[in-house]
Amino acid sequence: MDFVTLKKKLSTYVSAKGYLTNVSDEVLYEVLVAWENWTGSSKEFYRGLGFSQTQMAGIIGKAKKLKREGYFGASEFKQITVEGEAASSATTQSAPCIGAELVWTNGRIIRFAGVDMLLDFLKKSA
């Protein structure tokens, strides 16, 4: 996202007193993506958008909360591999799931090569 475009979008939500109010969820998501991809200092990020640290902290915090709650959904799929699984992944890709599958309430499926990996996952997530 271009900083100029994002700055203009945010400026439409500035109240008469100079506060950022009622920022839409789409703009919150765009700010969060820009923040996560930013490589410079946070001060430069705030200055580039033309807002103070306290104003942007509230916006970024609200966006992070929505992301944690799953409101934005998964923007990209990121495959996670377990050490030692790379050698056995060629055999598991040609056949349907040999080990175990875990279906979350939101419809996401996690496949495990073995039941022991599923048990380790459940122990760590509990």
Backbone atoms as SQL, in Angstrom:
CREATE TABLE atoms (id INTEGER PRIMARY KEY, chain TEXT, resi INTEGER, resn TEXT, atom TEXT, x REAL, y REAL, z REAL);
INSERT INTO atoms VALUES
  (1, 'A', 1, 'MET', 'N', 0.853, -1.176, 0.000),
  (2, 'A', 1, 'MET', 'CA', 0.000, 0.000, 0.000),
  (3, 'A', 1, 'MET', 'C', 0.892, 1.230, 0.000),
  (4, 'A', 2, 'ASP', 'N', 0.558, 2.160, -0.849),
  (5, 'A', 2, 'ASP', 'CA', 1.274, 3.421, -0.945),
  (6, 'A', 2, 'ASP', 'C', 0.952, 4.276, 0.282),
  (7, 'A', 3, 'PHE', 'N', 1.976, 4.901, 0.845),
  (8, 'A', 3, 'PHE', 'CA', 1.786, 5.717, 2.042),
  (9, 'A', 3, 'PHE', 'C', 0.871, 6.907, 1.787),
  (10, 'A', 4, 'VAL', 'N', 0.962, 7.483, 0.608),
  (11, 'A', 4, 'VAL', 'CA', 0.137, 8.651, 0.299),
  (12, 'A', 4, 'VAL', 'C', -1.335, 8.254, 0.290),
  (13, 'A', 5, 'THR', 'N', -1.643, 7.130, -0.328),
  (14, 'A', 5, 'THR', 'CA', -3.026, 6.651, -0.378),
  (15, 'A', 5, 'THR', 'C', -3.540, 6.324, 1.016),
  (16, 'A', 6, 'LEU', 'N', -2.723, 5.635, 1.803),
  (17, 'A', 6, 'LEU', 'CA', -3.123, 5.282, 3.161),
  (18, 'A', 6, 'LEU', 'C', -3.321, 6.539, 4.021),
  (19, 'A', 7, 'LYS', 'N', -2.459, 7.523, 3.832),
  (20, 'A', 7, 'LYS', 'CA', -2.586, 8.779, 4.574),
  (21, 'A', 7, 'LYS', 'C', -3.896, 9.492, 4.217),
  (22, 'A', 8, 'LYS', 'N', -4.259, 9.477, 2.943),
  (23, 'A', 8, 'LYS', 'CA', -5.504, 10.114, 2.516),
  (24, 'A', 8, 'LYS', 'C', -6.716, 9.367, 3.068),
  (25, 'A', 9, 'LYS', 'N', -6.648, 8.041, 3.065),
  (26, 'A', 9, 'LYS', 'CA', -7.755, 7.260, 3.623),
  (27, 'A', 9, 'LYS', 'C', -7.935, 7.557, 5.102),
  (28, 'A', 10, 'LEU', 'N', -6.824, 7.606, 5.840),
  (29, 'A', 10, 'LEU', 'CA', -6.911, 7.891, 7.270),
  (30, 'A', 10, 'LEU', 'C', -7.396, 9.310, 7.536),
  (31, 'A', 11, 'SER', 'N', -7.034, 10.245, 6.675),
  (32, 'A', 11, 'SER', 'CA', -7.435, 11.638, 6.910),
  (33, 'A', 11, 'SER', 'C', -8.949, 11.827, 6.792),
  (34, 'A', 12, 'THR', 'N', -9.635, 10.916, 6.124),
  (35, 'A', 12, 'THR', 'CA', -11.097, 11.028, 6.032),
  (36, 'A', 12, 'THR', 'C', -11.774, 10.686, 7.353),
  (37, 'A', 13, 'TYR', 'N', -11.050, 10.062, 8.280),
  (38, 'A', 13, 'TYR', 'CA', -11.613, 9.669, 9.575),
  (39, 'A', 13, 'TYR', 'C', -11.203, 10.597, 10.709),
  (40, 'A', 14, 'VAL', 'N', -10.592, 11.733, 10.374),
  (41, 'A', 14, 'VAL', 'CA', -10.171, 12.684, 11.404),
  (42, 'A', 14, 'VAL', 'C', -11.359, 13.551, 11.785),
  (43, 'A', 15, 'SER', 'N', -11.607, 13.642, 13.092),
  (44, 'A', 15, 'SER', 'CA', -12.721, 14.462, 13.587),
  (45, 'A', 15, 'SER', 'C', -12.322, 15.935, 13.589),
  (46, 'A', 16, 'ALA', 'N', -13.255, 16.795, 13.962),
  (47, 'A', 16, 'ALA', 'CA', -12.999, 18.234, 14.016),
  (48, 'A', 16, 'ALA', 'C', -11.932, 18.580, 15.054),
  (49, 'A', 17, 'LYS', 'N', -11.823, 17.760, 16.084),
  (50, 'A', 17, 'LYS', 'CA', -10.827, 17.998, 17.131),
  (51, 'A', 17, 'LYS', 'C', -9.480, 17.344, 16.816),
  (52, 'A', 18, 'GLY', 'N', -9.387, 16.634, 15.695),
  (53, 'A', 18, 'GLY', 'CA', -8.119, 16.041, 15.289),
  (54, 'A', 18, 'GLY', 'C', -7.921, 14.596, 15.693),
  (55, 'A', 19, 'TYR', 'N', -8.969, 13.935, 16.174),
  (56, 'A', 19, 'TYR', 'CA', -8.871, 12.544, 16.587),
  (57, 'A', 19, 'TYR', 'C', -9.267, 11.615, 15.432),
  (58, 'A', 20, 'LEU', 'N', -8.677, 10.440, 15.410),
  (59, 'A', 20, 'LEU', 'CA', -9.079, 9.422, 14.446),
  (60, 'A', 20, 'LEU', 'C', -10.266, 8.672, 15.043),
  (61, 'A', 21, 'THR', 'N', -11.431, 8.764, 14.390),
  (62, 'A', 21, 'THR', 'CA', -12.629, 8.116, 14.918),
  (63, 'A', 21, 'THR', 'C', -13.327, 7.318, 13.834),
  (64, 'A', 22, 'ASN', 'N', -13.973, 6.240, 14.255),
  (65, 'A', 22, 'ASN', 'CA', -14.791, 5.394, 13.380),
  (66, 'A', 22, 'ASN', 'C', -14.054, 4.928, 12.128),
  (67, 'A', 23, 'VAL', 'N', -12.819, 4.491, 12.296),
  (68, 'A', 23, 'VAL', 'CA', -12.027, 4.008, 11.170),
  (69, 'A', 23, 'VAL', 'C', -12.601, 2.671, 10.732),
  (70, 'A', 24, 'SER', 'N', -12.817, 2.503, 9.433),
  (71, 'A', 24, 'SER', 'CA', -13.419, 1.272, 8.923),
  (72, 'A', 24, 'SER', 'C', -12.458, 0.102, 9.086),
  (73, 'A', 25, 'ASP', 'N', -13.027, -1.091, 9.088),
  (74, 'A', 25, 'ASP', 'CA', -12.220, -2.294, 9.270),
  (75, 'A', 25, 'ASP', 'C', -11.256, -2.509, 8.108),
  (76, 'A', 26, 'GLU', 'N', -11.645, -2.123, 6.910),
  (77, 'A', 26, 'GLU', 'CA', -10.770, -2.278, 5.750),
  (78, 'A', 26, 'GLU', 'C', -9.523, -1.408, 5.896),
  (79, 'A', 27, 'VAL', 'N', -9.716, -0.179, 6.363),
  (80, 'A', 27, 'VAL', 'CA', -8.580, 0.720, 6.555),
  (81, 'A', 27, 'VAL', 'C', -7.720, 0.236, 7.721),
  (82, 'A', 28, 'LEU', 'N', -8.348, -0.301, 8.756),
  (83, 'A', 28, 'LEU', 'CA', -7.581, -0.879, 9.865),
  (84, 'A', 28, 'LEU', 'C', -6.673, -1.989, 9.369),
  (85, 'A', 29, 'TYR', 'N', -7.210, -2.833, 8.494),
  (86, 'A', 29, 'TYR', 'CA', -6.418, -3.936, 7.955),
  (87, 'A', 29, 'TYR', 'C', -5.264, -3.407, 7.107),
  (88, 'A', 30, 'GLU', 'N', -5.516, -2.382, 6.307),
  (89, 'A', 30, 'GLU', 'CA', -4.458, -1.814, 5.474),
  (90, 'A', 30, 'GLU', 'C', -3.352, -1.193, 6.324),
  (91, 'A', 31, 'VAL', 'N', -3.727, -0.535, 7.413),
  (92, 'A', 31, 'VAL', 'CA', -2.733, 0.040, 8.320),
  (93, 'A', 31, 'VAL', 'C', -1.913, -1.072, 8.958),
  (94, 'A', 32, 'LEU', 'N', -2.571, -2.144, 9.377),
  (95, 'A', 32, 'LEU', 'CA', -1.862, -3.254, 10.007),
  (96, 'A', 32, 'LEU', 'C', -0.888, -3.914, 9.045),
  (97, 'A', 33, 'VAL', 'N', -1.292, -4.120, 7.817),
  (98, 'A', 33, 'VAL', 'CA', -0.397, -4.715, 6.814),
  (99, 'A', 33, 'VAL', 'C', 0.790, -3.798, 6.562),
  (100, 'A', 34, 'ALA', 'N', 0.539, -2.499, 6.440),
  (101, 'A', 34, 'ALA', 'CA', 1.630, -1.545, 6.236),
  (102, 'A', 34, 'ALA', 'C', 2.577, -1.543, 7.431),
  (103, 'A', 35, 'TRP', 'N', 2.017, -1.628, 8.639),
  (104, 'A', 35, 'TRP', 'CA', 2.830, -1.644, 9.863),
  (105, 'A', 35, 'TRP', 'C', 3.684, -2.908, 9.934),
  (106, 'A', 36, 'GLU', 'N', 3.103, -4.052, 9.596),
  (107, 'A', 36, 'GLU', 'CA', 3.848, -5.312, 9.659),
  (108, 'A', 36, 'GLU', 'C', 4.945, -5.377, 8.608),
  (109, 'A', 37, 'ASN', 'N', 4.759, -4.710, 7.483),
  (110, 'A', 37, 'ASN', 'CA', 5.769, -4.732, 6.420),
  (111, 'A', 37, 'ASN', 'C', 6.780, -3.600, 6.546),
  (112, 'A', 38, 'TRP', 'N', 6.589, -2.698, 7.490),
  (113, 'A', 38, 'TRP', 'CA', 7.463, -1.552, 7.664),
  (114, 'A', 38, 'TRP', 'C', 8.794, -2.004, 8.240),
  (115, 'A', 39, 'THR', 'N', 9.895, -1.554, 7.621),
  (116, 'A', 39, 'THR', 'CA', 11.224, -1.966, 8.080),
  (117, 'A', 39, 'THR', 'C', 11.947, -0.864, 8.839),
  (118, 'A', 40, 'GLY', 'N', 11.477, 0.355, 8.753),
  (119, 'A', 40, 'GLY', 'CA', 12.109, 1.472, 9.456),
  (120, 'A', 40, 'GLY', 'C', 11.661, 1.568, 10.900),
  (121, 'A', 41, 'SER', 'N', 11.951, 2.717, 11.491),
  (122, 'A', 41, 'SER', 'CA', 11.552, 2.912, 12.885),
  (123, 'A', 41, 'SER', 'C', 10.067, 3.260, 12.960),
  (124, 'A', 42, 'SER', 'N', 9.502, 3.040, 14.119),
  (125, 'A', 42, 'SER', 'CA', 8.082, 3.328, 14.294),
  (126, 'A', 42, 'SER', 'C', 7.811, 4.826, 14.200),
  (127, 'A', 43, 'LYS', 'N', 8.752, 5.627, 14.636),
  (128, 'A', 43, 'LYS', 'CA', 8.604, 7.080, 14.571),
  (129, 'A', 43, 'LYS', 'C', 8.481, 7.544, 13.121),
  (130, 'A', 44, 'GLU', 'N', 9.263, 6.946, 12.240),
  (131, 'A', 44, 'GLU', 'CA', 9.190, 7.276, 10.812),
  (132, 'A', 44, 'GLU', 'C', 7.855, 6.850, 10.219),
  (133, 'A', 45, 'PHE', 'N', 7.341, 5.720, 10.684),
  (134, 'A', 45, 'PHE', 'CA', 6.047, 5.237, 10.197),
  (135, 'A', 45, 'PHE', 'C', 4.940, 6.218, 10.560),
  (136, 'A', 46, 'TYR', 'N', 4.908, 6.639, 11.818),
  (137, 'A', 46, 'TYR', 'CA', 3.886, 7.580, 12.266),
  (138, 'A', 46, 'TYR', 'C', 4.013, 8.915, 11.541),
  (139, 'A', 47, 'ARG', 'N', 5.251, 9.398, 11.409),
  (140, 'A', 47, 'ARG', 'CA', 5.487, 10.670, 10.741),
  (141, 'A', 47, 'ARG', 'C', 5.083, 10.592, 9.268),
  (142, 'A', 48, 'GLY', 'N', 5.332, 9.452, 8.624),
  (143, 'A', 48, 'GLY', 'CA', 4.967, 9.272, 7.222),
  (144, 'A', 48, 'GLY', 'C', 3.462, 9.332, 6.996),
  (145, 'A', 49, 'LEU', 'N', 2.708, 8.855, 7.971),
  (146, 'A', 49, 'LEU', 'CA', 1.253, 8.909, 7.869),
  (147, 'A', 49, 'LEU', 'C', 0.682, 10.233, 8.366),
  (148, 'A', 50, 'GLY', 'N', 1.492, 10.991, 9.110),
  (149, 'A', 50, 'GLY', 'CA', 1.050, 12.294, 9.575),
  (150, 'A', 50, 'GLY', 'C', 0.252, 12.257, 10.859),
  (151, 'A', 51, 'PHE', 'N', 0.443, 11.224, 11.668),
  (152, 'A', 51, 'PHE', 'CA', -0.287, 11.107, 12.926),
  (153, 'A', 51, 'PHE', 'C', 0.696, 10.846, 14.053),
  (154, 'A', 52, 'SER', 'N', 0.246, 11.073, 15.283),
  (155, 'A', 52, 'SER', 'CA', 1.111, 10.863, 16.438),
  (156, 'A', 52, 'SER', 'C', 1.150, 9.387, 16.819),
  (157, 'A', 53, 'GLN', 'N', 2.076, 9.089, 17.692),
  (158, 'A', 53, 'GLN', 'CA', 2.239, 7.704, 18.159),
  (159, 'A', 53, 'GLN', 'C', 1.012, 7.243, 18.928),
  (160, 'A', 54, 'THR', 'N', 0.416, 8.107, 19.708),
  (161, 'A', 54, 'THR', 'CA', -0.753, 7.711, 20.502),
  (162, 'A', 54, 'THR', 'C', -1.970, 7.462, 19.618),
  (163, 'A', 55, 'GLN', 'N', -2.119, 8.252, 18.557),
  (164, 'A', 55, 'GLN', 'CA', -3.237, 8.026, 17.642),
  (165, 'A', 55, 'GLN', 'C', -3.079, 6.695, 16.918),
  (166, 'A', 56, 'MET', 'N', -1.886, 6.436, 16.419),
  (167, 'A', 56, 'MET', 'CA', -1.657, 5.220, 15.645),
  (168, 'A', 56, 'MET', 'C', -1.620, 3.983, 16.529),
  (169, 'A', 57, 'ALA', 'N', -1.216, 4.137, 17.797),
  (170, 'A', 57, 'ALA', 'CA', -1.199, 2.985, 18.704),
  (171, 'A', 57, 'ALA', 'C', -2.605, 2.438, 18.886),
  (172, 'A', 58, 'GLY', 'N', -3.583, 3.323, 19.011),
  (173, 'A', 58, 'GLY', 'CA', -4.966, 2.871, 19.143),
  (174, 'A', 58, 'GLY', 'C', -5.463, 2.172, 17.890),
  (175, 'A', 59, 'ILE', 'N', -5.108, 2.706, 16.730),
  (176, 'A', 59, 'ILE', 'CA', -5.530, 2.123, 15.455),
  (177, 'A', 59, 'ILE', 'C', -4.884, 0.759, 15.248),
  (178, 'A', 60, 'ILE', 'N', -3.577, 0.674, 15.474),
  (179, 'A', 60, 'ILE', 'CA', -2.867, -0.592, 15.282),
  (180, 'A', 60, 'ILE', 'C', -3.337, -1.625, 16.307),
  (181, 'A', 61, 'GLY', 'N', -3.569, -1.204, 17.536),
  (182, 'A', 61, 'GLY', 'CA', -4.061, -2.122, 18.564),
  (183, 'A', 61, 'GLY', 'C', -5.424, -2.683, 18.214),
  (184, 'A', 62, 'LYS', 'N', -6.304, -1.828, 17.704),
  (185, 'A', 62, 'LYS', 'CA', -7.630, -2.274, 17.310),
  (186, 'A', 62, 'LYS', 'C', -7.546, -3.261, 16.139),
  (187, 'A', 63, 'ALA', 'N', -6.643, -2.983, 15.195),
  (188, 'A', 63, 'ALA', 'CA', -6.469, -3.868, 14.044),
  (189, 'A', 63, 'ALA', 'C', -5.897, -5.220, 14.468),
  (190, 'A', 64, 'LYS', 'N', -4.952, -5.207, 15.405),
  (191, 'A', 64, 'LYS', 'CA', -4.383, -6.464, 15.896),
  (192, 'A', 64, 'LYS', 'C', -5.439, -7.300, 16.609),
  (193, 'A', 65, 'LYS', 'N', -6.296, -6.645, 17.353),
  (194, 'A', 65, 'LYS', 'CA', -7.361, -7.356, 18.061),
  (195, 'A', 65, 'LYS', 'C', -8.309, -8.028, 17.062),
  (196, 'A', 66, 'LEU', 'N', -8.693, -7.302, 16.022),
  (197, 'A', 66, 'LEU', 'CA', -9.565, -7.883, 14.997),
  (198, 'A', 66, 'LEU', 'C', -8.887, -9.050, 14.286),
  (199, 'A', 67, 'LYS', 'N', -7.588, -8.939, 14.067),
  (200, 'A', 67, 'LYS', 'CA', -6.856, -10.027, 13.407),
  (201, 'A', 67, 'LYS', 'C', -6.805, -11.259, 14.305),
  (202, 'A', 68, 'ARG', 'N', -6.561, -11.051, 15.611),
  (203, 'A', 68, 'ARG', 'CA', -6.524, -12.176, 16.561),
  (204, 'A', 68, 'ARG', 'C', -7.859, -12.895, 16.621),
  (205, 'A', 69, 'GLU', 'N', -8.940, -12.131, 16.536),
  (206, 'A', 69, 'GLU', 'CA', -10.271, -12.717, 16.604),
  (207, 'A', 69, 'GLU', 'C', -10.687, -13.364, 15.295),
  (208, 'A', 70, 'GLY', 'N', -9.831, -13.275, 14.272),
  (209, 'A', 70, 'GLY', 'CA', -10.111, -13.932, 13.006),
  (210, 'A', 70, 'GLY', 'C', -11.027, -13.150, 12.089),
  (211, 'A', 71, 'TYR', 'N', -11.203, -11.878, 12.359),
  (212, 'A', 71, 'TYR', 'CA', -12.121, -11.091, 11.553),
  (213, 'A', 71, 'TYR', 'C', -11.602, -10.878, 10.136),
  (214, 'A', 72, 'PHE', 'N', -10.296, -10.689, 9.989),
  (215, 'A', 72, 'PHE', 'CA', -9.722, -10.433, 8.678),
  (216, 'A', 72, 'PHE', 'C', -9.535, -11.699, 7.869),
  (217, 'A', 73, 'GLY', 'N', -9.517, -12.839, 8.502),
  (218, 'A', 73, 'GLY', 'CA', -9.294, -14.087, 7.792),
  (219, 'A', 73, 'GLY', 'C', -7.812, -14.263, 7.495),
  (220, 'A', 74, 'ALA', 'N', -7.508, -15.337, 6.835),
  (221, 'A', 74, 'ALA', 'CA', -6.123, -15.627, 6.481),
  (222, 'A', 74, 'ALA', 'C', -5.813, -14.985, 5.142),
  (223, 'A', 75, 'SER', 'N', -4.865, -14.065, 5.140),
  (224, 'A', 75, 'SER', 'CA', -4.520, -13.392, 3.898),
  (225, 'A', 75, 'SER', 'C', -3.670, -14.292, 3.009),
  (226, 'A', 76, 'GLU', 'N', -2.793, -15.058, 3.602),
  (227, 'A', 76, 'GLU', 'CA', -1.940, -15.964, 2.850),
  (228, 'A', 76, 'GLU', 'C', -1.825, -17.275, 3.609),
  (229, 'A', 77, 'PHE', 'N', -1.646, -18.356, 2.868),
  (230, 'A', 77, 'PHE', 'CA', -1.414, -19.644, 3.503),
  (231, 'A', 77, 'PHE', 'C', 0.075, -19.785, 3.746),
  (232, 'A', 78, 'LYS', 'N', 0.447, -20.107, 4.953),
  (233, 'A', 78, 'LYS', 'CA', 1.848, -20.317, 5.295),
  (234, 'A', 78, 'LYS', 'C', 1.998, -21.735, 5.810),
  (235, 'A', 79, 'GLN', 'N', 2.728, -22.551, 5.060),
  (236, 'A', 79, 'GLN', 'CA', 2.925, -23.939, 5.461),
  (237, 'A', 79, 'GLN', 'C', 3.998, -23.999, 6.524),
  (238, 'A', 80, 'ILE', 'N', 3.732, -24.762, 7.555),
  (239, 'A', 80, 'ILE', 'CA', 4.667, -24.946, 8.653),
  (240, 'A', 80, 'ILE', 'C', 5.144, -26.394, 8.611),
  (241, 'A', 81, 'THR', 'N', 6.447, -26.583, 8.593),
  (242, 'A', 81, 'THR', 'CA', 6.985, -27.937, 8.580),
  (243, 'A', 81, 'THR', 'C', 7.680, -28.211, 9.902),
  (244, 'A', 82, 'VAL', 'N', 7.627, -29.453, 10.313),
  (245, 'A', 82, 'VAL', 'CA', 8.266, -29.894, 11.540),
  (246, 'A', 82, 'VAL', 'C', 9.597, -30.517, 11.164),
  (247, 'A', 83, 'GLU', 'N', 10.632, -30.273, 11.956),
  (248, 'A', 83, 'GLU', 'CA', 11.945, -30.842, 11.670),
  (249, 'A', 83, 'GLU', 'C', 11.848, -32.358, 11.607),
  (250, 'A', 84, 'GLY', 'N', 12.482, -32.940, 10.613),
  (251, 'A', 84, 'GLY', 'CA', 12.437, -34.381, 10.429),
  (252, 'A', 84, 'GLY', 'C', 11.261, -34.835, 9.603),
  (253, 'A', 85, 'GLU', 'N', 10.346, -33.938, 9.317),
  (254, 'A', 85, 'GLU', 'CA', 9.174, -34.298, 8.531),
  (255, 'A', 85, 'GLU', 'C', 9.447, -34.153, 7.038),
  (256, 'A', 86, 'ALA', 'N', 10.470, -33.420, 6.659),
  (257, 'A', 86, 'ALA', 'CA', 10.744, -33.138, 5.250),
  (258, 'A', 86, 'ALA', 'C', 10.986, -34.421, 4.457),
  (259, 'A', 87, 'ALA', 'N', 11.630, -35.410, 5.040),
  (260, 'A', 87, 'ALA', 'CA', 11.892, -36.654, 4.333),
  (261, 'A', 87, 'ALA', 'C', 10.614, -37.445, 4.097),
  (262, 'A', 88, 'SER', 'N', 9.684, -37.390, 5.022),
  (263, 'A', 88, 'SER', 'CA', 8.461, -38.164, 4.882),
  (264, 'A', 88, 'SER', 'C', 7.361, -37.403, 4.157),
  (265, 'A', 89, 'SER', 'N', 7.591, -36.122, 3.826),
  (266, 'A', 89, 'SER', 'CA', 6.534, -35.337, 3.202),
  (267, 'A', 89, 'SER', 'C', 6.249, -35.794, 1.777),
  (268, 'A', 90, 'ALA', 'N', 7.217, -36.372, 1.096),
  (269, 'A', 90, 'ALA', 'CA', 6.990, -36.839, -0.275),
  (270, 'A', 90, 'ALA', 'C', 6.005, -37.995, -0.290),
  (271, 'A', 91, 'THR', 'N', 6.041, -38.844, 0.699),
  (272, 'A', 91, 'THR', 'CA', 5.117, -39.976, 0.733),
  (273, 'A', 91, 'THR', 'C', 3.721, -39.543, 1.157),
  (274, 'A', 92, 'THR', 'N', 3.615, -38.524, 2.014),
  (275, 'A', 92, 'THR', 'CA', 2.296, -38.112, 2.485),
  (276, 'A', 92, 'THR', 'C', 1.562, -37.263, 1.464),
  (277, 'A', 93, 'GLN', 'N', 2.286, -36.621, 0.543),
  (278, 'A', 93, 'GLN', 'CA', 1.612, -35.788, -0.436),
  (279, 'A', 93, 'GLN', 'C', 0.955, -36.613, -1.524),
  (280, 'A', 94, 'SER', 'N', 1.493, -37.798, -1.831),
  (281, 'A', 94, 'SER', 'CA', 0.912, -38.604, -2.890),
  (282, 'A', 94, 'SER', 'C', -0.342, -39.343, -2.437),
  (283, 'A', 95, 'ALA', 'N', -0.461, -39.615, -1.168),
  (284, 'A', 95, 'ALA', 'CA', -1.616, -40.337, -0.644),
  (285, 'A', 95, 'ALA', 'C', -2.475, -39.383, 0.178),
  (286, 'A', 96, 'PRO', 'N', -3.746, -39.752, 0.397),
  (287, 'A', 96, 'PRO', 'CA', -4.540, -38.928, 1.306),
  (288, 'A', 96, 'PRO', 'C', -3.935, -38.973, 2.702),
  (289, 'A', 97, 'CYS', 'N', -4.429, -38.201, 3.571),
  (290, 'A', 97, 'CYS', 'CA', -3.860, -38.064, 4.908),
  (291, 'A', 97, 'CYS', 'C', -3.715, -39.429, 5.576),
  (292, 'A', 98, 'ILE', 'N', -2.483, -39.775, 5.898),
  (293, 'A', 98, 'ILE', 'CA', -2.200, -41.072, 6.498),
  (294, 'A', 98, 'ILE', 'C', -2.347, -40.999, 8.013),
  (295, 'A', 99, 'GLY', 'N', -1.947, -39.882, 8.597),
  (296, 'A', 99, 'GLY', 'CA', -1.962, -39.742, 10.045),
  (297, 'A', 99, 'GLY', 'C', -3.311, -39.346, 10.590),
  (298, 'A', 100, 'ALA', 'N', -3.414, -38.090, 10.995),
  (299, 'A', 100, 'ALA', 'CA', -4.639, -37.604, 11.623),
  (300, 'A', 100, 'ALA', 'C', -4.959, -36.210, 11.108),
  (301, 'A', 101, 'GLU', 'N', -6.241, -35.884, 11.138),
  (302, 'A', 101, 'GLU', 'CA', -6.698, -34.565, 10.738),
  (303, 'A', 101, 'GLU', 'C', -7.446, -33.935, 11.901),
  (304, 'A', 102, 'LEU', 'N', -7.250, -32.625, 12.044),
  (305, 'A', 102, 'LEU', 'CA', -7.943, -31.876, 13.073),
  (306, 'A', 102, 'LEU', 'C', -8.702, -30.757, 12.378),
  (307, 'A', 103, 'VAL', 'N', -10.025, -30.709, 12.558),
  (308, 'A', 103, 'VAL', 'CA', -10.857, -29.698, 11.925),
  (309, 'A', 103, 'VAL', 'C', -11.272, -28.690, 12.983),
  (310, 'A', 104, 'TRP', 'N', -10.877, -27.415, 12.782),
  (311, 'A', 104, 'TRP', 'CA', -11.239, -26.342, 13.702),
  (312, 'A', 104, 'TRP', 'C', -12.671, -25.915, 13.444),
  (313, 'A', 105, 'THR', 'N', -13.213, -25.121, 14.355),
  (314, 'A', 105, 'THR', 'CA', -14.595, -24.685, 14.240),
  (315, 'A', 105, 'THR', 'C', -14.823, -23.773, 13.042),
  (316, 'A', 106, 'ASN', 'N', -13.790, -23.050, 12.597),
  (317, 'A', 106, 'ASN', 'CA', -13.966, -22.160, 11.459),
  (318, 'A', 106, 'ASN', 'C', -13.710, -22.863, 10.132),
  (319, 'A', 107, 'GLY', 'N', -13.585, -24.186, 10.128),
  (320, 'A', 107, 'GLY', 'CA', -13.460, -24.960, 8.903),
  (321, 'A', 107, 'GLY', 'C', -12.037, -25.232, 8.456),
  (322, 'A', 108, 'ARG', 'N', -11.056, -24.758, 9.174),
  (323, 'A', 108, 'ARG', 'CA', -9.663, -25.003, 8.803),
  (324, 'A', 108, 'ARG', 'C', -9.272, -26.414, 9.201),
  (325, 'A', 109, 'ILE', 'N', -8.476, -27.038, 8.350),
  (326, 'A', 109, 'ILE', 'CA', -8.042, -28.414, 8.596),
  (327, 'A', 109, 'ILE', 'C', -6.534, -28.415, 8.805),
  (328, 'A', 110, 'ILE', 'N', -6.100, -29.090, 9.854),
  (329, 'A', 110, 'ILE', 'CA', -4.676, -29.285, 10.100),
  (330, 'A', 110, 'ILE', 'C', -4.415, -30.781, 9.996),
  (331, 'A', 111, 'ARG', 'N', -3.479, -31.145, 9.152),
  (332, 'A', 111, 'ARG', 'CA', -3.139, -32.556, 8.958),
  (333, 'A', 111, 'ARG', 'C', -1.803, -32.856, 9.635),
  (334, 'A', 112, 'PHE', 'N', -1.761, -33.981, 10.325),
  (335, 'A', 112, 'PHE', 'CA', -0.567, -34.417, 11.017),
  (336, 'A', 112, 'PHE', 'C', -0.112, -35.734, 10.415),
  (337, 'A', 113, 'ALA', 'N', 1.208, -35.886, 10.255),
  (338, 'A', 113, 'ALA', 'CA', 1.755, -37.102, 9.663),
  (339, 'A', 113, 'ALA', 'C', 1.539, -38.314, 10.574),
  (340, 'A', 114, 'GLY', 'N', 1.506, -38.083, 11.859),
  (341, 'A', 114, 'GLY', 'CA', 1.308, -39.168, 12.806),
  (342, 'A', 114, 'GLY', 'C', 0.468, -38.715, 13.979),
  (343, 'A', 115, 'VAL', 'N', -0.083, -39.674, 14.679),
  (344, 'A', 115, 'VAL', 'CA', -0.925, -39.371, 15.827),
  (345, 'A', 115, 'VAL', 'C', -0.099, -38.753, 16.946),
  (346, 'A', 116, 'ASP', 'N', 1.176, -39.159, 17.050),
  (347, 'A', 116, 'ASP', 'CA', 2.019, -38.600, 18.099),
  (348, 'A', 116, 'ASP', 'C', 2.232, -37.100, 17.910),
  (349, 'A', 117, 'MET', 'N', 2.303, -36.648, 16.657),
  (350, 'A', 117, 'MET', 'CA', 2.431, -35.210, 16.400),
  (351, 'A', 117, 'MET', 'C', 1.148, -34.476, 16.792),
  (352, 'A', 118, 'LEU', 'N', 0.015, -35.098, 16.549),
  (353, 'A', 118, 'LEU', 'CA', -1.266, -34.517, 16.943),
  (354, 'A', 118, 'LEU', 'C', -1.339, -34.384, 18.457),
  (355, 'A', 119, 'LEU', 'N', -0.933, -35.413, 19.173),
  (356, 'A', 119, 'LEU', 'CA', -0.963, -35.368, 20.637),
  (357, 'A', 119, 'LEU', 'C', -0.031, -34.294, 21.179),
  (358, 'A', 120, 'ASP', 'N', 1.162, -34.160, 20.585),
  (359, 'A', 120, 'ASP', 'CA', 2.079, -33.102, 21.014),
  (360, 'A', 120, 'ASP', 'C', 1.469, -31.726, 20.778),
  (361, 'A', 121, 'PHE', 'N', 0.809, -31.557, 19.633),
  (362, 'A', 121, 'PHE', 'CA', 0.168, -30.289, 19.315),
  (363, 'A', 121, 'PHE', 'C', -0.939, -29.965, 20.327),
  (364, 'A', 122, 'LEU', 'N', -1.746, -30.954, 20.645),
  (365, 'A', 122, 'LEU', 'CA', -2.839, -30.738, 21.592),
  (366, 'A', 122, 'LEU', 'C', -2.320, -30.440, 22.996),
  (367, 'A', 123, 'LYS', 'N', -1.240, -31.095, 23.407),
  (368, 'A', 123, 'LYS', 'CA', -0.663, -30.822, 24.718),
  (369, 'A', 123, 'LYS', 'C', -0.132, -29.395, 24.802),
  (370, 'A', 124, 'LYS', 'N', 0.537, -28.955, 23.727),
  (371, 'A', 124, 'LYS', 'CA', 1.126, -27.614, 23.737),
  (372, 'A', 124, 'LYS', 'C', 0.086, -26.521, 23.603),
  (373, 'A', 125, 'SER', 'N', -1.016, -26.813, 22.917),
  (374, 'A', 125, 'SER', 'CA', -2.038, -25.788, 22.725),
  (375, 'A', 125, 'SER', 'C', -2.996, -25.691, 23.899),
  (376, 'A', 126, 'ALA', 'N', -2.991, -26.668, 24.791),
  (377, 'A', 126, 'ALA', 'CA', -3.920, -26.655, 25.935),
  (378, 'A', 126, 'ALA', 'C', -3.444, -25.800, 27.057);
